[in-house]
Amino acid sequence: MYRDQKVGGVMGFFSDLFKMDPEVIFQMAQTAELFHGDYEKAARLYQKAANNGHLEAKYNLAHMYYSQRGVMVTDSDTCDSIGWGLMKEAAAGGFPQAVDFVQSIEKVRSESQRA
């Protein structure tokens, strides 16, 4: 049996690529979010890309949690906690916007503790 017979021809090839390449998944998430306004689909796709190490997907998904847009969690504290965890992961991986975000939040926190 040929490979394309086993997985469904050309569509099977693209399906395999979609499963493997976090950048492809990330681009599809951005399309769902920015062009179609489908925040639930975007959140699911960002999560898949984030699970595969895509730093910008973690950053974008963190913002979706902060705004409670497209995510299944509705509790504000839980959303903030998940968002912060994703943001810190993106920052730890070196994503510049996440690094800036985490540093600014930590600065505000340390200043408020001193006051």
Secondary structure as UniProt FT lines:
FT   HELIX           3..7
FT   HELIX           9..20
FT   HELIX           22..30
FT   HELIX           31..35
FT   HELIX           39..51
FT   TURN            52..53
FT   HELIX           55..66
FT   TURN            67..68
FT   HELIX           76..92
FT   TURN            93..94
FT   HELIX           96..114
//
